[in-house]
């Protein structure tokens, strides 16, 4: 069982619950988006927790079914604390870069650098995910909610 995924899923459920409770005090129109997002995050986090528990259960059954003389080889992943620290620093820099580089350029740079650093997805998927994320945020926050998001760098705007 991947304890990190299990803890992350439980943390996601907790964060979603906090946002859900906070959104209850908003006016009805303003509460719709936070409620939708909090329920979505809670459901995805619950799915993550359930998948880890099912993997643990399947691994336990497999270990019980094998003979006592055979050792069960579990794949081990070494923690990459340095990569996590760099991605965290990139996220902090991303927050400040939005005001000067604009949302589009800073998001593309952040996602590209972060995904290259952690190397868990292919380049093709990273490009597709970045384009979809940028488009969805533009649709939701700029078009739907009408928020003044700086899309382009200050020199171009």
C-alpha positions, 0 to 999 in steps of 0.5 A, a space after each residue: 500500500 502506498 501510504 503517501 497516496 492514502 494520506 494525500 487522499 485523506 488530506 484532500 477529503 479534509 480540504 474539500 470538507 473545509 471548503 464545503 463548510 466555508 461555502 455554506 456561508 456564501 450567497 447562493 450564486 457565489 457558493 455554486 462554484 466552491 461547492 462543485 469544486 469541493 464535492 469533486 475534490 472529495 469524490 476524487 480523493 475518496 476514489 484515491 483512498 478506496 483504490 489504495 485500500 483495494 490494492 492493499 487488500 489484494 496484496 494481503 490476499 496474495 501474500 496469504 495465498 503464497 507459501 510461507 517459504 517464498 518472500 513477497 517482493 514489494 516494489 520500493 520507491 525512494 523518496 525524492 525530497 529534493 524534487 518535491 522541494 524544487 516543485 514547491 519552490 517553483 509553485 511559490 515562484 509561479 504565484 509571483 510570476 503570474 503578475 509579471 509574465 501573465 497567466 498563460 506563460 507562467 502556467 506553461 513554464 510552471 507546468 513544464 518545469 514541474 512535470 519535467 522535474 518529477 518525470 511521472 508522465 510522458 511529454 505528450 500527456 504533459 502538453 495535453 494536460 497543460 493545454 487543457 488546464 490553461 483552457 479550463 481555467 480561462 473558461 471558468 475564471 475569465 469567461 464564466 466568473 469574469 475575474 481580471 486574470 492577467 493573461 499576457 505579460 505586462 509588456 504585451 498588455 
